[in-house]
């Protein structure tokens, strides 16, 4: 199966969109509830972009069960029962996402309807987690509004993975682990059915480094020979 990448010039588009939503483009006069909604959407987009998680996992992130802090880092952890492929998963959040998360929890989440004693990071209005359709639509509409790009959470998952593997197929194992694939073969089938182009880039880099190393060795050899000739001449 060949993955069709959305029409994005770089993976930074959704990233910039979220930053603008969270920090730069809020109206001067805005209610606490509306501000909380902006930050909720920015955080969810950040998690989608930087983790590659499926919508079901993002919307059901439990504050007590799935968020773990250690040594200044913040991790999302999921048991095998919570994952589609029945394999546990642990992901470290990017510092930018952590900053959004801490700000959201400290200043904004409490203003969302249904937050109260709700254990979910993204609370539903009437309890439980935020509905999957709403989470998907929030991302699609937000990114479309600020970038002109139409993209779904599922496409975000595939796009970030494809970018990494296109840069270098050596990233395949990291991508496979990040996406929680049961086998690297799944990752290869989806993102590297014909790996000749990225592989050729890697080989070009390897050969370029080999040539540079040979030139460096040759220069050292010439310097040694020149010093030997000078010494012999002086003798």
mmCIF file of the C-alpha atoms, coordinates in Angstrom:
data_MODEL
# 
_entry.id   MODEL 
# 
loop_
_atom_site.group_PDB 
_atom_site.id 
_atom_site.type_symbol 
_atom_site.label_atom_id 
_atom_site.label_alt_id 
_atom_site.label_comp_id 
_atom_site.label_asym_id 
_atom_site.label_entity_id 
_atom_site.label_seq_id 
_atom_site.pdbx_PDB_ins_code 
_atom_site.Cartn_x 
_atom_site.Cartn_y 
_atom_site.Cartn_z 
_atom_site.occupancy 
_atom_site.B_iso_or_equiv 
_atom_site.pdbx_formal_charge 
_atom_site.auth_seq_id 
_atom_site.auth_comp_id 
_atom_site.auth_asym_id 
_atom_site.auth_atom_id 
_atom_site.pdbx_PDB_model_num 
ATOM 1   C CA . UNK A 1 1   ? 0.000   0.000  0.000  1.00 0.00 ? 1   UNK A CA 1 
ATOM 2   C CA . UNK A 1 2   ? 1.418   3.375  -0.974 1.00 0.00 ? 2   UNK A CA 1 
ATOM 3   C CA . UNK A 1 3   ? 0.888   6.270  1.400  1.00 0.00 ? 3   UNK A CA 1 
ATOM 4   C CA . UNK A 1 4   ? -0.130  9.522  -0.249 1.00 0.00 ? 4   UNK A CA 1 
ATOM 5   C CA . UNK A 1 5   ? 1.396   12.464 1.584  1.00 0.00 ? 5   UNK A CA 1 
ATOM 6   C CA . UNK A 1 6   ? -0.857  15.499 2.134  1.00 0.00 ? 6   UNK A CA 1 
ATOM 7   C CA . UNK A 1 7   ? 0.046   18.663 0.293  1.00 0.00 ? 7   UNK A CA 1 
ATOM 8   C CA . UNK A 1 8   ? 2.409   20.139 2.873  1.00 0.00 ? 8   UNK A CA 1 
ATOM 9   C CA . UNK A 1 9   ? 5.710   21.862 2.165  1.00 0.00 ? 9   UNK A CA 1 
ATOM 10  C CA . UNK A 1 10  ? 7.108   20.719 5.510  1.00 0.00 ? 10  UNK A CA 1 
ATOM 11  C CA . UNK A 1 11  ? 6.105   19.045 8.747  1.00 0.00 ? 11  UNK A CA 1 
ATOM 12  C CA . UNK A 1 12  ? 6.534   22.426 10.427 1.00 0.00 ? 12  UNK A CA 1 
ATOM 13  C CA . UNK A 1 13  ? 3.244   23.736 9.003  1.00 0.00 ? 13  UNK A CA 1 
ATOM 14  C CA . UNK A 1 14  ? 1.027   22.068 11.597 1.00 0.00 ? 14  UNK A CA 1 
ATOM 15  C CA . UNK A 1 15  ? 3.648   22.919 14.224 1.00 0.00 ? 15  UNK A CA 1 
ATOM 16  C CA . UNK A 1 16  ? 3.514   26.630 13.333 1.00 0.00 ? 16  UNK A CA 1 
ATOM 17  C CA . UNK A 1 17  ? -0.264  26.468 13.221 1.00 0.00 ? 17  UNK A CA 1 
ATOM 18  C CA . UNK A 1 18  ? -0.403  25.190 16.800 1.00 0.00 ? 18  UNK A CA 1 
ATOM 19  C CA . UNK A 1 19  ? 2.078   27.770 18.040 1.00 0.00 ? 19  UNK A CA 1 
ATOM 20  C CA . UNK A 1 20  ? 0.020   30.570 16.512 1.00 0.00 ? 20  UNK A CA 1 
ATOM 21  C CA . UNK A 1 21  ? -3.184  29.228 17.976 1.00 0.00 ? 21  UNK A CA 1 
ATOM 22  C CA . UNK A 1 22  ? -1.669  28.899 21.435 1.00 0.00 ? 22  UNK A CA 1 
ATOM 23  C CA . UNK A 1 23  ? 0.351   32.082 21.699 1.00 0.00 ? 23  UNK A CA 1 
ATOM 24  C CA . UNK A 1 24  ? 0.232   34.647 18.932 1.00 0.00 ? 24  UNK A CA 1 
ATOM 25  C CA . UNK A 1 25  ? -3.219  34.946 17.398 1.00 0.00 ? 25  UNK A CA 1 
ATOM 26  C CA . UNK A 1 26  ? -5.643  34.968 20.290 1.00 0.00 ? 26  UNK A CA 1 
ATOM 27  C CA . UNK A 1 27  ? -7.983  37.971 20.372 1.00 0.00 ? 27  UNK A CA 1 
ATOM 28  C CA . UNK A 1 28  ? -7.175  40.549 23.049 1.00 0.00 ? 28  UNK A CA 1 
ATOM 29  C CA . UNK A 1 29  ? -10.598 40.119 24.667 1.00 0.00 ? 29  UNK A CA 1 
ATOM 30  C CA . UNK A 1 30  ? -11.542 36.473 25.052 1.00 0.00 ? 30  UNK A CA 1 
ATOM 31  C CA . UNK A 1 31  ? -13.417 34.417 27.627 1.00 0.00 ? 31  UNK A CA 1 
ATOM 32  C CA . UNK A 1 32  ? -11.618 31.850 29.765 1.00 0.00 ? 32  UNK A CA 1 
ATOM 33  C CA . UNK A 1 33  ? -13.691 29.118 28.134 1.00 0.00 ? 33  UNK A CA 1 
ATOM 34  C CA . UNK A 1 34  ? -12.788 30.165 24.594 1.00 0.00 ? 34  UNK A CA 1 
ATOM 35  C CA . UNK A 1 35  ? -9.132  30.538 25.523 1.00 0.00 ? 35  UNK A CA 1 
ATOM 36  C CA . UNK A 1 36  ? -9.215  27.038 27.019 1.00 0.00 ? 36  UNK A CA 1 
ATOM 37  C CA . UNK A 1 37  ? -10.638 25.683 23.768 1.00 0.00 ? 37  UNK A CA 1 
ATOM 38  C CA . UNK A 1 38  ? -7.807  27.250 21.758 1.00 0.00 ? 38  UNK A CA 1 
ATOM 39  C CA . UNK A 1 39  ? -5.202  25.724 24.037 1.00 0.00 ? 39  UNK A CA 1 
ATOM 40  C CA . UNK A 1 40  ? -6.956  22.356 24.037 1.00 0.00 ? 40  UNK A CA 1 
ATOM 41  C CA . UNK A 1 41  ? -6.815  22.241 20.245 1.00 0.00 ? 41  UNK A CA 1 
ATOM 42  C CA . UNK A 1 42  ? -3.212  23.441 20.112 1.00 0.00 ? 42  UNK A CA 1 
ATOM 43  C CA . UNK A 1 43  ? -2.149  20.748 22.593 1.00 0.00 ? 43  UNK A CA 1 
ATOM 44  C CA . UNK A 1 44  ? -3.996  17.974 20.779 1.00 0.00 ? 44  UNK A CA 1 
ATOM 45  C CA . UNK A 1 45  ? -2.398  19.010 17.456 1.00 0.00 ? 45  UNK A CA 1 
ATOM 46  C CA . UNK A 1 46  ? 1.028   19.043 19.092 1.00 0.00 ? 46  UNK A CA 1 
ATOM 47  C CA . UNK A 1 47  ? 0.489   15.540 20.447 1.00 0.00 ? 47  UNK A CA 1 
ATOM 48  C CA . UNK A 1 48  ? -0.684  14.256 17.063 1.00 0.00 ? 48  UNK A CA 1 
ATOM 49  C CA . UNK A 1 49  ? 2.305   15.775 15.234 1.00 0.00 ? 49  UNK A CA 1 
ATOM 50  C CA . UNK A 1 50  ? 5.009   14.755 17.692 1.00 0.00 ? 50  UNK A CA 1 
ATOM 51  C CA . UNK A 1 51  ? 3.772   11.296 18.707 1.00 0.00 ? 51  UNK A CA 1 
ATOM 52  C CA . UNK A 1 52  ? 1.983   9.835  15.677 1.00 0.00 ? 52  UNK A CA 1 
ATOM 53  C CA . UNK A 1 53  ? -0.695  8.435  17.988 1.00 0.00 ? 53  UNK A CA 1 
ATOM 54  C CA . UNK A 1 54  ? -4.079  7.349  16.711 1.00 0.00 ? 54  UNK A CA 1 
ATOM 55  C CA . UNK A 1 55  ? -7.149  9.443  17.517 1.00 0.00 ? 55  UNK A CA 1 
ATOM 56  C CA . UNK A 1 56  ? -8.481  6.868  19.973 1.00 0.00 ? 56  UNK A CA 1 
ATOM 57  C CA . UNK A 1 57  ? -5.310  7.024  22.046 1.00 0.00 ? 57  UNK A CA 1 
ATOM 58  C CA . UNK A 1 58  ? -5.086  10.832 21.999 1.00 0.00 ? 58  UNK A CA 1 
ATOM 59  C CA . UNK A 1 59  ? -8.671  11.418 23.032 1.00 0.00 ? 59  UNK A CA 1 
ATOM 60  C CA . UNK A 1 60  ? -8.510  8.879  25.885 1.00 0.00 ? 60  UNK A CA 1 
ATOM 61  C CA . UNK A 1 61  ? -5.239  10.054 27.468 1.00 0.00 ? 61  UNK A CA 1 
ATOM 62  C CA . UNK A 1 62  ? -5.847  9.582  31.178 1.00 0.00 ? 62  UNK A CA 1 
ATOM 63  C CA . UNK A 1 63  ? -4.205  12.079 33.511 1.00 0.00 ? 63  UNK A CA 1 
ATOM 64  C CA . UNK A 1 64  ? -3.327  9.430  36.095 1.00 0.00 ? 64  UNK A CA 1 
ATOM 65  C CA . UNK A 1 65  ? -2.750  6.368  33.948 1.00 0.00 ? 65  UNK A CA 1 
ATOM 66  C CA . UNK A 1 66  ? -1.082  7.617  30.764 1.00 0.00 ? 66  UNK A CA 1 
ATOM 67  C CA . UNK A 1 67  ? 1.015   10.643 31.772 1.00 0.00 ? 67  UNK A CA 1 
ATOM 68  C CA . UNK A 1 68  ? 4.284   9.946  33.585 1.00 0.00 ? 68  UNK A CA 1 
ATOM 69  C CA . UNK A 1 69  ? 6.949   12.415 34.692 1.00 0.00 ? 69  UNK A CA 1 
ATOM 70  C CA . UNK A 1 70  ? 10.559  11.474 35.358 1.00 0.00 ? 70  UNK A CA 1 
ATOM 71  C CA . UNK A 1 71  ? 13.781  13.491 35.525 1.00 0.00 ? 71  UNK A CA 1 
ATOM 72  C CA . UNK A 1 72  ? 12.227  16.579 34.001 1.00 0.00 ? 72  UNK A CA 1 
ATOM 73  C CA . UNK A 1 73  ? 10.795  14.578 31.098 1.00 0.00 ? 73  UNK A CA 1 
ATOM 74  C CA . UNK A 1 74  ? 7.138   13.814 30.374 1.00 0.00 ? 74  UNK A CA 1 
ATOM 75  C CA . UNK A 1 75  ? 6.152   10.481 28.866 1.00 0.00 ? 75  UNK A CA 1 
ATOM 76  C CA . UNK A 1 76  ? 2.923   9.067  27.501 1.00 0.00 ? 76  UNK A CA 1 
ATOM 77  C CA . UNK A 1 77  ? 2.566   5.402  28.390 1.00 0.00 ? 77  UNK A CA 1 
ATOM 78  C CA . UNK A 1 78  ? -0.074  2.999  27.112 1.00 0.00 ? 78  UNK A CA 1 
ATOM 79  C CA . UNK A 1 79  ? -0.695  -0.590 28.132 1.00 0.00 ? 79  UNK A CA 1 
ATOM 80  C CA . UNK A 1 80  ? -1.094  -3.348 25.554 1.00 0.00 ? 80  UNK A CA 1 
ATOM 81  C CA . UNK A 1 81  ? -4.848  -3.336 26.200 1.00 0.00 ? 81  UNK A CA 1 
ATOM 82  C CA . UNK A 1 82  ? -5.050  0.318  25.140 1.00 0.00 ? 82  UNK A CA 1 
ATOM 83  C CA . UNK A 1 83  ? -3.264  -0.144 21.833 1.00 0.00 ? 83  UNK A CA 1 
ATOM 84  C CA . UNK A 1 84  ? -4.697  -1.334 18.530 1.00 0.00 ? 84  UNK A CA 1 
ATOM 85  C CA . UNK A 1 85  ? -1.874  -3.834 18.017 1.00 0.00 ? 85  UNK A CA 1 
ATOM 86  C CA . UNK A 1 86  ? -1.919  -5.146 21.608 1.00 0.00 ? 86  UNK A CA 1 
ATOM 87  C CA . UNK A 1 87  ? 1.627   -3.887 22.258 1.00 0.00 ? 87  UNK A CA 1 
ATOM 88  C CA . UNK A 1 88  ? 2.453   -1.461 25.058 1.00 0.00 ? 88  UNK A CA 1 
ATOM 89  C CA . UNK A 1 89  ? 3.891   1.899  24.012 1.00 0.00 ? 89  UNK A CA 1 
ATOM 90  C CA . UNK A 1 90  ? 5.905   4.633  25.727 1.00 0.00 ? 90  UNK A CA 1 
ATOM 91  C CA . UNK A 1 91  ? 6.692   7.984  24.087 1.00 0.00 ? 91  UNK A CA 1 
ATOM 92  C CA . UNK A 1 92  ? 8.662   10.978 25.350 1.00 0.00 ? 92  UNK A CA 1 
ATOM 93  C CA . UNK A 1 93  ? 6.941   14.267 24.605 1.00 0.00 ? 93  UNK A CA 1 
ATOM 94  C CA . UNK A 1 94  ? 8.793   17.025 22.781 1.00 0.00 ? 94  UNK A CA 1 
ATOM 95  C CA . UNK A 1 95  ? 9.695   19.954 25.113 1.00 0.00 ? 95  UNK A CA 1 
ATOM 96  C CA . UNK A 1 96  ? 7.418   22.267 23.128 1.00 0.00 ? 96  UNK A CA 1 
ATOM 97  C CA . UNK A 1 97  ? 4.481   19.898 23.683 1.00 0.00 ? 97  UNK A CA 1 
ATOM 98  C CA . UNK A 1 98  ? 5.388   19.593 27.361 1.00 0.00 ? 98  UNK A CA 1 
ATOM 99  C CA . UNK A 1 99  ? 5.247   23.396 27.697 1.00 0.00 ? 99  UNK A CA 1 
ATOM 100 C CA . UNK A 1 100 ? 1.785   23.421 26.106 1.00 0.00 ? 100 UNK A CA 1 
ATOM 101 C CA . UNK A 1 101 ? 0.664   20.542 28.332 1.00 0.00 ? 101 UNK A CA 1 
ATOM 102 C CA . UNK A 1 102 ? 1.779   22.178 31.586 1.00 0.00 ? 102 UNK A CA 1 
ATOM 103 C CA . UNK A 1 103 ? 0.207   25.529 30.630 1.00 0.00 ? 103 UNK A CA 1 
ATOM 104 C CA . UNK A 1 104 ? -3.033  23.804 29.626 1.00 0.00 ? 104 UNK A CA 1 
ATOM 105 C CA . UNK A 1 105 ? -3.248  21.842 32.887 1.00 0.00 ? 105 UNK A CA 1 
ATOM 106 C CA . UNK A 1 106 ? -2.304  24.784 35.109 1.00 0.00 ? 106 UNK A CA 1 
ATOM 107 C CA . UNK A 1 107 ? -4.376  27.538 33.519 1.00 0.00 ? 107 UNK A CA 1 
ATOM 108 C CA . UNK A 1 108 ? -6.961  26.351 31.008 1.00 0.00 ? 108 UNK A CA 1 
ATOM 109 C CA . UNK A 1 109 ? -8.334  22.816 31.373 1.00 0.00 ? 109 UNK A CA 1 
ATOM 110 C CA . UNK A 1 110 ? -10.474 23.702 34.394 1.00 0.00 ? 110 UNK A CA 1 
ATOM 111 C CA . UNK A 1 111 ? -12.471 26.139 32.248 1.00 0.00 ? 111 UNK A CA 1 
ATOM 112 C CA . UNK A 1 112 ? -13.672 23.382 29.889 1.00 0.00 ? 112 UNK A CA 1 
ATOM 113 C CA . UNK A 1 113 ? -17.188 21.979 30.371 1.00 0.00 ? 113 UNK A CA 1 
ATOM 114 C CA . UNK A 1 114 ? -17.096 18.516 31.901 1.00 0.00 ? 114 UNK A CA 1 
ATOM 115 C CA . UNK A 1 115 ? -13.557 18.837 33.299 1.00 0.00 ? 115 UNK A CA 1 
ATOM 116 C CA . UNK A 1 116 ? -14.433 18.644 37.015 1.00 0.00 ? 116 UNK A CA 1 
ATOM 117 C CA . UNK A 1 117 ? -13.474 15.174 38.258 1.00 0.00 ? 117 UNK A CA 1 
ATOM 118 C CA . UNK A 1 118 ? -13.031 13.951 34.677 1.00 0.00 ? 118 UNK A CA 1 
ATOM 119 C CA . UNK A 1 119 ? -9.810  11.866 34.486 1.00 0.00 ? 119 UNK A CA 1 
ATOM 120 C CA . UNK A 1 120 ? -9.233  12.507 30.777 1.00 0.00 ? 120 UNK A CA 1 
ATOM 121 C CA . UNK A 1 121 ? -6.797  15.096 29.423 1.00 0.00 ? 121 UNK A CA 1 
ATOM 122 C CA . UNK A 1 122 ? -9.403  16.175 26.876 1.00 0.00 ? 122 UNK A CA 1 
ATOM 123 C CA . UNK A 1 123 ? -12.735 15.994 28.739 1.00 0.00 ? 123 UNK A CA 1 
ATOM 124 C CA . UNK A 1 124 ? -16.059 15.493 27.050 1.00 0.00 ? 124 UNK A CA 1 
ATOM 125 C CA . UNK A 1 125 ? -18.791 18.038 27.713 1.00 0.00 ? 125 UNK A CA 1 
ATOM 126 C CA . UNK A 1 126 ? -21.007 15.448 29.401 1.00 0.00 ? 126 UNK A CA 1 
ATOM 127 C CA . UNK A 1 127 ? -18.263 13.358 30.997 1.00 0.00 ? 127 UNK A CA 1 
ATOM 128 C CA . UNK A 1 128 ? -15.828 10.795 29.632 1.00 0.00 ? 128 UNK A CA 1 
ATOM 129 C CA . UNK A 1 129 ? -13.291 11.619 26.912 1.00 0.00 ? 129 UNK A CA 1 
ATOM 130 C CA . UNK A 1 130 ? -13.856 14.074 24.082 1.00 0.00 ? 130 UNK A CA 1 
ATOM 131 C CA . UNK A 1 131 ? -15.663 12.346 21.159 1.00 0.00 ? 131 UNK A CA 1 
ATOM 132 C CA . UNK A 1 132 ? -13.376 10.976 18.429 1.00 0.00 ? 132 UNK A CA 1 
ATOM 133 C CA . UNK A 1 133 ? -15.212 12.794 15.638 1.00 0.00 ? 133 UNK A CA 1 
ATOM 134 C CA . UNK A 1 134 ? -14.825 16.114 17.463 1.00 0.00 ? 134 UNK A CA 1 
ATOM 135 C CA . UNK A 1 135 ? -11.100 15.582 18.041 1.00 0.00 ? 135 UNK A CA 1 
ATOM 136 C CA . UNK A 1 136 ? -10.566 14.761 14.361 1.00 0.00 ? 136 UNK A CA 1 
ATOM 137 C CA . UNK A 1 137 ? -12.606 17.737 13.199 1.00 0.00 ? 137 UNK A CA 1 
ATOM 138 C CA . UNK A 1 138 ? -10.771 20.102 15.562 1.00 0.00 ? 138 UNK A CA 1 
ATOM 139 C CA . UNK A 1 139 ? -7.431  19.226 13.997 1.00 0.00 ? 139 UNK A CA 1 
ATOM 140 C CA . UNK A 1 140 ? -8.674  19.291 10.413 1.00 0.00 ? 140 UNK A CA 1 
ATOM 141 C CA . UNK A 1 141 ? -10.511 22.611 10.750 1.00 0.00 ? 141 UNK A CA 1 
ATOM 142 C CA . UNK A 1 142 ? -7.741  24.306 12.748 1.00 0.00 ? 142 UNK A CA 1 
ATOM 143 C CA . UNK A 1 143 ? -4.929  23.377 10.378 1.00 0.00 ? 143 UNK A CA 1 
ATOM 144 C CA . UNK A 1 144 ? -7.080  24.207 7.356  1.00 0.00 ? 144 UNK A CA 1 
ATOM 145 C CA . UNK A 1 145 ? -7.998  27.609 8.776  1.00 0.00 ? 145 UNK A CA 1 
ATOM 146 C CA . UNK A 1 146 ? -4.451  28.735 9.544  1.00 0.00 ? 146 UNK A CA 1 
ATOM 147 C CA . UNK A 1 147 ? -2.441  27.011 6.802  1.00 0.00 ? 147 UNK A CA 1 
ATOM 148 C CA . UNK A 1 148 ? -4.892  26.252 3.986  1.00 0.00 ? 148 UNK A CA 1 
ATOM 149 C CA . UNK A 1 149 ? -3.922  22.581 4.230  1.00 0.00 ? 149 UNK A CA 1 
ATOM 150 C CA . UNK A 1 150 ? -6.548  19.883 4.636  1.00 0.00 ? 150 UNK A CA 1 
ATOM 151 C CA . UNK A 1 151 ? -5.171  17.052 6.732  1.00 0.00 ? 151 UNK A CA 1 
ATOM 152 C CA . UNK A 1 152 ? -6.618  14.468 9.115  1.00 0.00 ? 152 UNK A CA 1 
ATOM 153 C CA . UNK A 1 153 ? -5.030  12.982 12.261 1.00 0.00 ? 153 UNK A CA 1 
ATOM 154 C CA . UNK A 1 154 ? -4.459  9.764  10.339 1.00 0.00 ? 154 UNK A CA 1 
ATOM 155 C CA . UNK A 1 155 ? -2.596  11.636 7.605  1.00 0.00 ? 155 UNK A CA 1 
ATOM 156 C CA . UNK A 1 156 ? -0.505  13.457 10.225 1.00 0.00 ? 156 UNK A CA 1 
ATOM 157 C CA . UNK A 1 157 ? 0.555   10.061 11.577 1.00 0.00 ? 157 UNK A CA 1 
ATOM 158 C CA . UNK A 1 158 ? 1.611   8.861  8.127  1.00 0.00 ? 158 UNK A CA 1 
ATOM 159 C CA . UNK A 1 159 ? 3.133   12.135 7.005  1.00 0.00 ? 159 UNK A CA 1 
ATOM 160 C CA . UNK A 1 160 ? 5.605   12.515 9.876  1.00 0.00 ? 160 UNK A CA 1 
ATOM 161 C CA . UNK A 1 161 ? 6.663   8.890  9.462  1.00 0.00 ? 161 UNK A CA 1 
ATOM 162 C CA . UNK A 1 162 ? 7.183   9.255  5.720  1.00 0.00 ? 162 UNK A CA 1 
ATOM 163 C CA . UNK A 1 163 ? 9.223   12.434 6.164  1.00 0.00 ? 163 UNK A CA 1 
ATOM 164 C CA . UNK A 1 164 ? 11.578  10.652 8.570  1.00 0.00 ? 164 UNK A CA 1 
ATOM 165 C CA . UNK A 1 165 ? 12.053  7.617  6.333  1.00 0.00 ? 165 UNK A CA 1 
ATOM 166 C CA . UNK A 1 166 ? 12.461  9.705  3.174  1.00 0.00 ? 166 UNK A CA 1 
ATOM 167 C CA . UNK A 1 167 ? 15.307  11.550 4.890  1.00 0.00 ? 167 UNK A CA 1 
ATOM 168 C CA . UNK A 1 168 ? 16.993  8.246  5.627  1.00 0.00 ? 168 UNK A CA 1 
ATOM 169 C CA . UNK A 1 169 ? 15.776  4.625  5.599  1.00 0.00 ? 169 UNK A CA 1 
ATOM 170 C CA . UNK A 1 170 ? 17.986  4.113  8.647  1.00 0.00 ? 170 UNK A CA 1 
ATOM 171 C CA . UNK A 1 171 ? 15.173  5.811  10.585 1.00 0.00 ? 171 UNK A CA 1 
ATOM 172 C CA . UNK A 1 172 ? 12.848  2.906  9.820  1.00 0.00 ? 172 UNK A CA 1 
ATOM 173 C CA . UNK A 1 173 ? 13.257  1.119  13.153 1.00 0.00 ? 173 UNK A CA 1 
ATOM 174 C CA . UNK A 1 174 ? 12.702  4.342  15.109 1.00 0.00 ? 174 UNK A CA 1 
ATOM 175 C CA . UNK A 1 175 ? 9.567   5.072  13.074 1.00 0.00 ? 175 UNK A CA 1 
ATOM 176 C CA . UNK A 1 176 ? 8.327   1.513  13.537 1.00 0.00 ? 176 UNK A CA 1 
ATOM 177 C CA . UNK A 1 177 ? 8.725   1.771  17.302 1.00 0.00 ? 177 UNK A CA 1 
ATOM 178 C CA . UNK A 1 178 ? 7.192   5.238  17.439 1.00 0.00 ? 178 UNK A CA 1 
ATOM 179 C CA . UNK A 1 179 ? 4.095   4.143  15.541 1.00 0.00 ? 179 UNK A CA 1 
ATOM 180 C CA . UNK A 1 180 ? 3.800   0.980  17.611 1.00 0.00 ? 180 UNK A CA 1 
ATOM 181 C CA . UNK A 1 181 ? 3.934   -1.387 14.644 1.00 0.00 ? 181 UNK A CA 1 
ATOM 182 C CA . UNK A 1 182 ? 4.019   -5.045 15.593 1.00 0.00 ? 182 UNK A CA 1 
ATOM 183 C CA . UNK A 1 183 ? 6.787   -5.666 13.059 1.00 0.00 ? 183 UNK A CA 1 
ATOM 184 C CA . UNK A 1 184 ? 9.215   -3.531 11.002 1.00 0.00 ? 184 UNK A CA 1 
ATOM 185 C CA . UNK A 1 185 ? 7.799   -5.362 7.983  1.00 0.00 ? 185 UNK A CA 1 
ATOM 186 C CA . UNK A 1 186 ? 4.595   -3.363 8.431  1.00 0.00 ? 186 UNK A CA 1 
ATOM 187 C CA . UNK A 1 187 ? 6.570   -0.123 8.362  1.00 0.00 ? 187 UNK A CA 1 
ATOM 188 C CA . UNK A 1 188 ? 8.457   -1.219 5.246  1.00 0.00 ? 188 UNK A CA 1 
ATOM 189 C CA . UNK A 1 189 ? 5.225   -2.172 3.473  1.00 0.00 ? 189 UNK A CA 1 
ATOM 190 C CA . UNK A 1 190 ? 3.631   1.211  4.168  1.00 0.00 ? 190 UNK A CA 1 
ATOM 191 C CA . UNK A 1 191 ? 6.528   3.630  3.869  1.00 0.00 ? 191 UNK A CA 1 
ATOM 192 C CA . UNK A 1 192 ? 9.343   1.930  1.996  1.00 0.00 ? 192 UNK A CA 1 
ATOM 193 C CA . UNK A 1 193 ? 7.836   -0.312 -0.694 1.00 0.00 ? 193 UNK A CA 1 
ATOM 194 C CA . UNK A 1 194 ? 10.552  0.963  -3.017 1.00 0.00 ? 194 UNK A CA 1 
ATOM 195 C CA . UNK A 1 195 ? 13.372  2.335  -0.945 1.00 0.00 ? 195 UNK A CA 1 
ATOM 196 C CA . UNK A 1 196 ? 15.740  3.014  -3.823 1.00 0.00 ? 196 UNK A CA 1 
ATOM 197 C CA . UNK A 1 197 ? 15.500  6.828  -3.664 1.00 0.00 ? 197 UNK A CA 1 
ATOM 198 C CA . UNK A 1 198 ? 16.190  7.326  0.062  1.00 0.00 ? 198 UNK A CA 1 
ATOM 199 C CA . UNK A 1 199 ? 18.712  4.486  -0.047 1.00 0.00 ? 199 UNK A CA 1 
ATOM 200 C CA . UNK A 1 200 ? 20.550  6.204  -2.886 1.00 0.00 ? 200 UNK A CA 1 
ATOM 201 C CA . UNK A 1 201 ? 20.771  9.379  -0.788 1.00 0.00 ? 201 UNK A CA 1 
ATOM 202 C CA . UNK A 1 202 ? 22.314  7.431  2.060  1.00 0.00 ? 202 UNK A CA 1 
ATOM 203 C CA . UNK A 1 203 ? 24.805  5.752  -0.256 1.00 0.00 ? 203 UNK A CA 1 
ATOM 204 C CA . UNK A 1 204 ? 25.742  9.144  -1.708 1.00 0.00 ? 204 UNK A CA 1 
ATOM 205 C CA . UNK A 1 205 ? 26.438  10.431 1.784  1.00 0.00 ? 205 UNK A CA 1 
ATOM 206 C CA . UNK A 1 206 ? 28.467  7.326  2.679  1.00 0.00 ? 206 UNK A CA 1 
ATOM 207 C CA . UNK A 1 207 ? 30.564  7.613  -0.468 1.00 0.00 ? 207 UNK A CA 1 
ATOM 208 C CA . UNK A 1 208 ? 31.026  11.350 0.034  1.00 0.00 ? 208 UNK A CA 1 
ATOM 209 C CA . UNK A 1 209 ? 32.310  10.745 3.555  1.00 0.00 ? 209 UNK A CA 1 
ATOM 210 C CA . UNK A 1 210 ? 34.614  8.011  2.255  1.00 0.00 ? 210 UNK A CA 1 
ATOM 211 C CA . UNK A 1 211 ? 36.060  10.391 -0.358 1.00 0.00 ? 211 UNK A CA 1 
ATOM 212 C CA . UNK A 1 212 ? 36.571  13.097 2.280  1.00 0.00 ? 212 UNK A CA 1 
ATOM 213 C CA . UNK A 1 213 ? 38.326  10.603 4.541  1.00 0.00 ? 213 UNK A CA 1 
ATOM 214 C CA . UNK A 1 214 ? 40.576  9.489  1.681  1.00 0.00 ? 214 UNK A CA 1 
ATOM 215 C CA . UNK A 1 215 ? 41.453  13.112 0.833  1.00 0.00 ? 215 UNK A CA 1 
ATOM 216 C CA . UNK A 1 216 ? 42.315  13.750 4.477  1.00 0.00 ? 216 UNK A CA 1 
ATOM 217 C CA . UNK A 1 217 ? 44.514  10.661 4.582  1.00 0.00 ? 217 UNK A CA 1 
ATOM 218 C CA . UNK A 1 218 ? 46.245  11.670 1.355  1.00 0.00 ? 218 UNK A CA 1 
ATOM 219 C CA . UNK A 1 219 ? 46.966  15.163 2.682  1.00 0.00 ? 219 UNK A CA 1 
ATOM 220 C CA . UNK A 1 220 ? 48.483  13.699 5.841  1.00 0.00 ? 220 UNK A CA 1 
ATOM 221 C CA . UNK A 1 221 ? 50.600  11.329 3.743  1.00 0.00 ? 221 UNK A CA 1 
ATOM 222 C CA . UNK A 1 222 ? 51.889  14.207 1.606  1.00 0.00 ? 222 UNK A CA 1 
ATOM 223 C CA . UNK A 1 223 ? 52.778  16.290 4.665  1.00 0.00 ? 223 UNK A CA 1 
ATOM 224 C CA . UNK A 1 224 ? 54.746  13.393 6.125  1.00 0.00 ? 224 UNK A CA 1 
ATOM 225 C CA . UNK A 1 225 ? 56.574  12.852 2.831  1.00 0.00 ? 225 UNK A CA 1 
ATOM 226 C CA . UNK A 1 226 ? 57.401  16.555 2.565  1.00 0.00 ? 226 UNK A CA 1 
ATOM 227 C CA . UNK A 1 227 ? 58.814  16.632 6.077  1.00 0.00 ? 227 UNK A CA 1 
ATOM 228 C CA . UNK A 1 228 ? 60.901  13.530 5.300  1.00 0.00 ? 228 UNK A CA 1 
ATOM 229 C CA . UNK A 1 229 ? 62.269  15.162 2.135  1.00 0.00 ? 229 UNK A CA 1 
ATOM 230 C CA . UNK A 1 230 ? 63.156  18.365 4.021  1.00 0.00 ? 230 UNK A CA 1 
ATOM 231 C CA . UNK A 1 231 ? 65.004  16.438 6.717  1.00 0.00 ? 231 UNK A CA 1 
ATOM 232 C CA . UNK A 1 232 ? 66.973  14.411 4.134  1.00 0.00 ? 232 UNK A CA 1 
ATOM 233 C CA . UNK A 1 233 ? 67.888  17.574 2.227  1.00 0.00 ? 233 UNK A CA 1 
ATOM 234 C CA . UNK A 1 234 ? 69.175  19.262 5.371  1.00 0.00 ? 234 UNK A CA 1 
ATOM 235 C CA . UNK A 1 235 ? 71.216  16.186 6.258  1.00 0.00 ? 235 UNK A CA 1 
# 
